[in-house]
Amino acid sequence: MVPNQGGRTIAFRRAYGKAARPEKVTQEAFEGNDRHLRRLLRIKPGERPDLQDLWEYLQDLRYTDIQNSLLAYLLPFFLELWCEDSHPLFQAHIRRQVKAL
């Protein structure tokens, strides 16, 4: 963890984390299965989302129309993980995905 990361995370959540959780998922899943979207919709601030769900959501963002309210709600979770660049699970997951390419 980098110095003062916790303070930055809190400040970011205050500024951007006011995005309300959407009532439902209207975004289409890239591979047709929206279970990962429904699981992501249930996470709360301070909880850690499943990395595979986030990976699948990234694929959705690349290849389908975006549900703006869902993206606004999930963006703080993505940025918190991204800031934790030393998080071993995230690095391992990215390495596996790169090797698969």
C-alpha positions in Angstrom: 0.0 0.0 0.0 1.3 3.4 -0.9 1.5 6.1 1.8 -1.8 7.9 2.5 -3.7 5.6 0.1 -6.5 5.1 2.6 -7.0 8.9 2.8 -7.1 9.2 -1.0 -9.6 6.3 -1.2 -11.8 8.0 1.3 -11.6 11.3 -0.5 -12.4 9.7 -3.8 -15.4 7.8 -2.4 -16.7 11.1 -1.0 -16.3 12.9 -4.3 -17.3 10.1 -6.7 -18.7 7.3 -4.6 -22.1 9.1 -4.3 -23.2 7.3 -7.4 -26.2 5.3 -6.3 -26.4 1.6 -6.9 -28.6 1.0 -10.0 -31.9 -0.7 -9.2 -31.3 -3.3 -11.9 -28.8 -4.3 -14.6 -29.9 -3.3 -18.1 -26.5 -3.7 -19.7 -26.0 -6.7 -21.9 -23.3 -9.2 -21.0 -20.7 -9.8 -23.8 -21.1 -13.5 -23.6 -24.8 -13.5 -22.8 -24.5 -14.5 -19.1 -25.1 -11.6 -16.8 -24.5 -13.4 -13.5 -21.3 -11.4 -13.0 -23.2 -8.1 -13.5 -25.8 -9.1 -10.9 -23.0 -10.1 -8.4 -21.2 -6.8 -9.0 -24.5 -4.9 -8.4 -24.7 -6.4 -4.9 -21.3 -5.3 -3.7 -21.2 -2.4 -1.2 -18.5 0.2 -0.6 -15.7 -1.3 1.4 -16.3 -4.8 0.0 -13.9 -6.4 -2.4 -15.5 -7.5 -5.7 -14.5 -10.9 -7.3 -11.7 -10.3 -9.7 -13.2 -12.7 -12.3 -16.4 -10.6 -12.2 -14.5 -7.5 -12.8 -12.6 -9.1 -15.7 -15.8 -10.2 -17.3 -17.3 -6.7 -16.8 -14.2 -5.2 -18.5 -15.0 -7.4 -21.5 -18.6 -6.2 -21.4 -17.3 -2.6 -21.5 -15.2 -3.4 -24.5 -17.8 -5.1 -26.6 -21.3 -4.0 -25.5 -23.2 -0.8 -24.8 -22.5 0.6 -21.4 -25.0 1.1 -18.6 -23.8 4.5 -17.3 -25.3 4.1 -13.9 -23.6 0.7 -13.4 -20.2 2.0 -14.5 -20.5 5.1 -12.2 -21.3 2.7 -9.3 -18.4 0.3 -10.1 -15.7 2.7 -11.0 -14.6 3.3 -7.4 -14.1 -0.4 -6.9 -11.9 -0.6 -10.0 -9.8 2.4 -9.0 -9.3 1.1 -5.5 -7.9 -2.2 -6.9 -5.9 -0.4 -9.5 -4.3 1.8 -6.8 -3.3 -1.4 -4.9 -0.8 -2.3 -7.7 0.9 -4.6 -5.3 -2.2 -6.6 -4.7 -1.0 -10.2 -5.5 -4.4 -11.6 -6.5 -4.9 -8.8 -9.0 -1.4 -9.1 -10.5 -1.8 -12.9 -10.8 -5.2 -12.6 -12.5 -3.8 -10.1 -15.0 -0.8 -12.3 -15.7 -3.1 -15.3 -16.4 -5.2 -13.2 -18.8 -2.1 -11.9 -20.6 -0.7 -15.4 -21.0 -4.1 -16.5 -22.5 -3.7 -13.9 -25.3 
